Amino acid sequence: MSLPLFSRTHAASPLQWILRLAGLGAAWTAFNPPVGAGEVSGRINVLLLLADNWAYPHSSFLGDRTVKTPNFDRLAREGVFFRHAFCPVPSCSPTRASILTGREPHELGEAVNLWSGLPTTYPSLTQELRRTGYDVGYTGKGWAPGNHVASGWSENPVGTRHGSLKEFLDQRSATHPFFFWIGNLDTAIGHWDYDAGATADLDPSSVVVPAHLPDLPEVRHDILAYYNGVRKFDRLIGESRDLLERNGLLENTVIVCVSDNGWQVPRGLANCYD
């Protein structure tokens, strides 16, 4: 299928055409650049895979010489790869608020902060999809770590929490289209695997250590632990795709794969460096 490509924030670009594909372009008012040729409409499903703190360019599709990401690479080759995508607010809650609302950071009010609320006055992607009959759910990290309860939400703004994509698919109505958000944490520092056995097949000599970090064995070891998290997330991409295929849903589902902000090293997370 042919999809439009916009030079907007990483949040607005996929969101705009998700809504167009779902037939909600006219209902969404946060932004409406012209779609042009190739607009697709219909009751399609959407699977959003969101990696926590996964940095550019750590994938084999982008030439990383240490980590292999065959499932992400396949999505990038067979789908649309956004080359003009930027994170202007490299912190979890604000980025996720931007993804949900399609708003630029300066339009988010208190939600531009990490430990914030997300005002219910901002129309959200999930609300609009639900309003038109979509089943909406998530697993893992949703809009976080802000306090959605303090803002008046009865549940996480991303949707109803489920244990897994499989659990969601087993429980949803087969007659409804769906939007499902997978908030993966494997690339976040608290989930890096420092077990030497987990990274034994990764070559520490191939690691490109950023110039602002000391090139020491300990640093290379930490980067390998992060890379193992990248590989785990890549496997999740493949497992999710396979699950959709087994359930006969793949051909009618758009898979969107993004990260919220940079990796958790100096000049990464919480900084606007590449």
LINLINNOR-V861284 format. One record per backbone hydrogen bond with DSSP energy under -1.0 kcal/mol. NH is the residue of the N-H (numbers start at 1). CO is the residue of the C=O. Records with the same first field share a line. If there is no record, write none. Layout:
# LINLINNOR-V861284
NH = CO  CO
This chain:
# LINLINNOR-V861284
8 = 6
10 = 86
13 = 9
15 = 11
16 = 12
17 = 13
18 = 14
19 = 15
20 = 16
21 = 17
22 = 18
23 = 20
24 = 19
28 = 24
44 = 42
45 = 252
46 = 178
47 = 254
48 = 180
49 = 256
50 = 182
51 = 258
52 = 184
58 = 55
59 = 57
63 = 60
64 = 59
73 = 69
74 = 70
75 = 71
76 = 72
77 = 73
78 = 74
79 = 75
91 = 89
95 = 91
96 = 92
97 = 93
98 = 94
99 = 95
100 = 96
101 = 97
102 = 98
107 = 104
108 = 105
111 = 108
112 = 109
113 = 110
116 = 114
122 = 119
125 = 100
128 = 124
129 = 125
130 = 126
131 = 127
133 = 130
134 = 129
135 = 177
137 = 179
138 = 160
139 = 181
141 = 183
147 = 116
152 = 149
153 = 148
159 = 156
160 = 136
162 = 138
168 = 164
169 = 165
170 = 166
171 = 167
172 = 168
176 = 173
179 = 135
180 = 46
181 = 137
182 = 48
183 = 139
184 = 50  182
188 = 185
191 = 188
192 = 189
198 = 195
202 = 199
206 = 203
213 = 210
216 = 214
220 = 216
221 = 217
222 = 218
223 = 219
224 = 220
225 = 221
226 = 222
227 = 223
228 = 224
229 = 225
230 = 226
231 = 227
232 = 228
233 = 229
234 = 230
235 = 231
236 = 232
237 = 233
238 = 234
239 = 235
240 = 236
241 = 237
242 = 238
243 = 239
244 = 240
245 = 241
246 = 242
247 = 243
248 = 245
249 = 244
252 = 249
253 = 250
254 = 45
256 = 47
258 = 49
260 = 51
265 = 263
268 = 265
269 = 263
270 = 90
271 = 268
